[in-house]
């Protein structure tokens, strides 16, 4: 019998099975990985809507979310280490969970006086966790789905069975969101209630890592995009905001922290593109779609490498070469990167219209069971 042809309905899978498995895996991975900051106080936007917006960013540009998670983890870790407080307290501080008597977030080191710090330490880690909506079942489901998709993809590769581009994209999302979940493991999830520190504290203008769509300054669109991409510190006035912006993390040493987070961002983007390159020899319905997939995967892999080479101080380059690579990467590479990511979002679905028979053949798991 031809093992690459689906002739037995009991040993075959359907297009619905493939789509359901992949889409639920991507959704669950993003759902359990995204940990938003505190929602607006008082509520002007639904917390669920804030979460959905963050999930949309994670779907379109997961590497940016990984960098944001890394920056916030570094901030929480530093706060926890310097003030001898738990990492959960550090995250709660970084996400705008501690507020003063007037409801304004305490997010700057100058506000953390000995009295404020003592009040923070008086709040137990359990009290913060009680405000969190951690769902162990959802995380278990996500881990199960990730292991299932990865194991099935590896088994299909081992048994020389065809695999769809949607499954490859799903594996890429599973890998990337794992990094996001790792950095935010100790961050309270879906916390909607702040903790008031009963100490009078003057307001001051703060700076933080803010997404371009939250700023209202004179930056142009490219500068705002690069600010979110690279982690530039942009300023906002907490006297006019009773919540931190969605992509806020407390100001830090850009040379030490933001560069490290940017390296994570580039590494994740390279891994994301490299996984898509696995589909290089996959059969596509048309040559046009095959070339669009291959070129998009190469762009998504190469552009982060160029940005990493330019911005990494440990890679010595002549000034003229670094400048040339920088302008080429920003003004040509970044737009191409965005277009390539859009192609990689759409192509996994367009290619499902014509599947080769081997795609529908189920994995023979019994061959991995030792026979006595």
C-alpha positions in Angstrom: 0.0 0.0 0.0 1.2 3.5 -0.8 1.9 5.2 2.6 1.7 8.6 1.0 -1.9 8.2 -0.1 -4.9 8.4 2.2 -7.0 5.3 1.4 -8.3 4.4 4.8 -10.6 7.0 6.4 -9.7 5.7 9.9 -6.0 6.5 9.2 -6.6 9.9 7.7 -7.1 13.4 8.9 -9.2 16.1 7.3 -8.6 19.7 6.4 -10.9 20.7 9.3 -8.7 18.7 11.7 -5.6 20.5 10.5 -7.1 23.9 10.7 -8.7 23.3 14.1 -5.5 22.0 15.7 -3.4 24.8 14.4 -5.7 27.7 15.1 -6.5 26.5 18.6 -2.8 26.0 19.3 -1.9 29.5 18.1 -4.8 31.1 20.0 -4.1 29.2 23.3 -0.4 29.9 23.1 -1.0 33.7 22.7 -3.8 33.7 25.2 -1.7 32.3 28.1 1.5 34.2 27.1 0.2 37.7 26.9 0.2 39.5 30.3 -1.2 43.0 30.0 -0.3 46.0 32.2 -3.0 47.4 34.5 -6.1 48.5 32.5 -7.1 52.2 32.5 -8.3 53.5 35.9 -11.2 54.3 36.0 -12.1 51.9 33.3 -12.5 53.7 29.9 -11.5 50.7 27.9 -12.6 47.1 28.7 -9.7 45.0 30.1 -10.8 42.3 27.7 -10.4 44.8 24.8 -6.9 45.7 26.1 -5.9 42.1 26.2 -7.3 41.4 22.7 -5.2 44.4 21.3 -2.1 42.9 22.9 -2.9 39.5 21.5 -3.3 41.1 18.0 0.2 42.6 18.3 1.5 39.2 19.5 -0.1 37.6 16.4 1.3 40.1 13.9 4.7 40.8 15.5 5.4 38.3 18.3 9.1 39.3 18.4 8.1 42.8 19.6 6.1 41.3 22.4 9.1 39.1 23.4 11.3 42.2 23.6 8.7 44.1 25.7 8.4 41.1 28.0 12.2 40.9 28.3 12.5 44.6 29.2 9.8 44.3 31.8 11.4 41.2 33.2 14.8 43.0 33.5 13.0 45.9 35.2 11.1 43.7 37.7 14.3 41.7 38.4 16.3 44.8 39.1 13.6 46.3 41.4 13.3 43.0 43.2 17.1 42.6 43.7 17.7 46.2 44.7 14.9 46.5 47.2 15.0 42.8 48.4 11.4 42.2 47.4 9.7 39.4 45.4 9.8 39.3 41.6 6.0 39.4 41.7 6.2 42.7 43.5 8.7 43.9 40.9 6.3 43.0 38.1 3.4 44.6 39.9 5.4 47.8 40.3 6.5 47.7 36.6 2.9 47.2 35.3 1.5 50.1 37.3 -0.2 48.1 40.0 1.0 50.2 43.0 -0.7 53.6 43.1 -0.6 56.6 45.5 -3.5 57.9 47.6 -4.9 59.8 44.6 -4.8 56.8 42.3 -1.7 57.7 40.2 0.8 54.9 39.5 4.1 54.8 41.4 6.5 54.0 38.6 9.6 56.0 39.2 12.5 55.3 41.6 12.2 58.8 43.0 8.7 57.9 44.2 9.9 54.8 46.0 10.9 56.4 49.3 11.6 54.2 52.4 8.0 54.7 53.6 6.6 53.7 50.2 8.9 50.7 50.0 7.9 49.6 53.5 4.2 49.9 52.5 4.9 47.8 49.4 6.7 45.1 51.4 3.7 45.0 53.8 1.6 43.7 50.8 2.2 40.0 50.7 2.9 38.2 47.5 -0.2 36.1 48.1 -2.3 39.4 48.1 -1.0 40.3 44.7 -1.5 36.8 43.4 -5.1 36.9 44.7 -5.7 39.8 42.2 -4.3 37.7 39.4 -6.5 35.5 37.2 -4.0 32.7 36.6 -5.6 29.8 34.8 -3.6 26.6 35.4 -6.0 24.7 33.2 -5.4 27.1 30.2 -1.6 26.8 30.7 -1.8 23.0 30.8 -3.9 23.0 27.7 -1.4 25.3 26.0 1.6 23.1 26.9 -0.4 20.0 25.7 -1.2 21.6 22.4 2.4 22.8 21.9 3.8 19.4 22.6 1.2 17.8 20.4 1.9 20.0 17.4 5.7 19.8 17.7 5.6 16.1 18.2 3.3 15.6 15.3 5.5 17.8 13.0 8.7 15.9 14.0 7.0 12.6 13.5 5.7 13.6 10.1 9.2 14.7 9.1 10.6 11.4 10.4 8.1 9.3 8.5 8.5 11.5 5.3 4.9 12.6 5.4 3.9 16.0 3.9 3.3 18.8 6.3 1.3 22.0 5.6 2.7 25.5 5.8 0.0 26.3 8.5 1.5 23.6 10.7 5.0 25.0 10.3 3.7 28.5 11.1 2.0 27.1 14.2 5.3 25.6 15.4 7.0 29.0 14.9 4.3 30.7 17.0 4.6 28.0 19.7 8.4 28.5 20.0 8.1 32.3 20.1 5.3 32.5 22.6 7.2 30.1 24.9 9.9 32.8 25.3 7.1 35.4 26.0 5.6 33.1 28.7 9.0 32.5 30.2 9.7 36.2 30.8 6.2 36.8 32.2 5.9 33.7 34.3 5.9 35.7 37.5 3.8 38.6 36.2 0.3 38.8 37.6 -2.3 38.0 34.8 -5.4 40.1 34.0 -5.1 42.0 37.3 -7.7 44.8 37.2 -7.5 46.2 40.7 -4.6 48.4 41.9 -3.1 48.4 45.4 -3.1 51.8 47.1 0.0 52.8 49.0 -1.3 54.9 51.9 1.6 57.4 51.7 1.3 60.8 50.3 3.5 61.0 47.2 4.0 63.9 44.8 3.4 63.3 41.2 6.1 63.8 38.6 6.6 63.4 34.9 7.9 59.9 34.2 9.5 58.2 31.2 8.9 54.8 30.0 8.9 52.4 27.1 5.7 53.4 25.3 4.2 52.0 22.1 4.1 54.5 19.2 0.3 54.4 19.1 0.2 55.6 22.7 2.4 58.7 22.2 1.2 62.1 21.1 4.5 63.9 20.5 6.0 65.1 17.3 7.7 61.9 16.3 6.9 60.7 12.9 5.6 57.2 12.3 9.0 55.6 11.5 10.5 57.0 14.7 7.6 55.8 16.8 7.8 52.3 15.2 11.6 52.2 15.9 10.9 53.4 19.5 8.7 50.4 20.1 11.1 48.1 18.2 14.3 49.2 20.0 12.9 50.2 23.4 13.5 53.9 23.3 12.4 55.7 26.5 9.6 58.1 25.7 8.1 60.5 28.3 4.5 60.8 29.5 3.0 62.8 32.4 1.4 60.6 35.1 -0.5 63.7 36.4 -2.7 63.2 33.4 -2.8 59.4 33.3 -4.0 57.1 36.0 -2.6 54.1 34.2 0.6 53.2 32.5 0.5 52.7 28.7 0.1 49.2 27.3 3.8 48.8 26.4 5.3 50.6 29.4 8.2 49.4 31.4 10.1 51.6 33.9 13.1 53.6 32.6 16.3 51.6 32.5 19.8 51.8 31.2 19.4 51.5 27.4 22.9 50.4 26.8 22.6 47.5 29.2 19.0 46.5 29.3 17.3 47.6 26.1 20.2 46.3 24.0 19.9 42.9 25.7 16.2 42.9 25.1 16.8 43.9 21.5 19.2 40.9 21.1 16.4 38.7 22.3 14.0 40.3 19.9 16.3 39.7 17.0 17.1 36.2 18.0 13.4 35.3 18.3 12.7 36.9 14.9 15.6 34.9 13.3 14.2 31.7 14.9 10.7 32.6 13.6 12.0 33.1 10.1 14.2 30.0 10.2 11.3 27.8 11.2 9.4 29.1 8.2 12.4 28.2 6.0 11.7 24.6 6.8 8.9 24.7 4.3 11.3 25.5 1.5 10.7 22.1 -0.2 7.0 21.9 0.7 4.7 21.6 -2.3 2.6 24.8 -2.9 -0.4 25.2 -5.1 1.5 27.5 -7.4 5.1 28.6 -8.0 4.2 32.2 -7.2 3.1 31.2 -3.7 6.2 29.1 -3.2 8.5 32.0 -4.1 6.5 34.4 -2.0 6.8 32.0 1.0 10.6 31.4 0.4 11.5 35.1 -0.1 9.3 36.1 2.9 11.0 33.5 5.1 14.5 34.7 4.0 13.6 38.4 4.6 12.2 37.7 8.1 15.4 35.8 8.9 18.0 38.2 7.4 16.7 41.6 8.3 17.0 40.9 12.1 20.5 39.7 11.5 21.4 43.0 9.8 19.8 45.0 12.7 21.7 42.9 15.2 25.0 43.4 13.5 24.6 47.2 13.4 23.4 47.6 17.0 25.6 45.1 18.7 28.6 47.0 20.2 30.6 43.8 20.3 30.7 43.5 16.5 33.2 46.1 15.3 32.3 47.7 12.0 33.7 50.8 10.2 31.4 53.8 10.7 30.6 54.1 7.0 29.6 50.4 6.7 27.5 50.5 9.9 25.7 53.6 8.6 25.1 52.0 5.2 23.7 48.8 6.8 21.6 50.9 9.2 19.9 52.9 6.5 19.5 49.9 4.3 18.0 47.8 7.1 15.7 50.6 8.4 14.4 52.2 5.1 14.5 49.1 3.0 14.7 46.1 5.3 12.0 47.1 7.8 9.3 47.8 5.2 10.2 44.5 3.4 10.1 42.8 6.8 6.5 44.1 7.4 5.4 43.0 3.9 7.0 39.6 4.4 5.3 39.1 7.8 1.9 39.9 6.1 2.6 37.2 3.4 3.5 34.7 6.1 0.2 35.4 7.8 -1.9 34.9 4.7 -0.1 32.2 2.8 -0.6 29.3 5.3 -4.3 29.7 4.6 -4.3 30.2 0.8 -2.1 27.1 0.3 -4.8 24.9 2.0 -7.0 25.1 -1.1 -4.9 22.4 -2.8 -3.4 19.7 -0.6 -1.3 16.7 -1.7 -2.7 13.3 -0.6 0.3 12.7 1.8 -0.8 15.7 3.9 -4.0 13.8 4.9 -2.2 10.6 6.0 -2.0 10.3 9.8 1.2 9.7 11.7 1.8 6.0 12.6 2.5 6.4 16.3 2.6 2.7 16.8 6.0 2.3 15.2 7.5 4.3 18.2 6.1 1.8 20.7 8.6 -1.0 21.5 7.4 -4.4 20.6 8.0 -7.1 23.2 
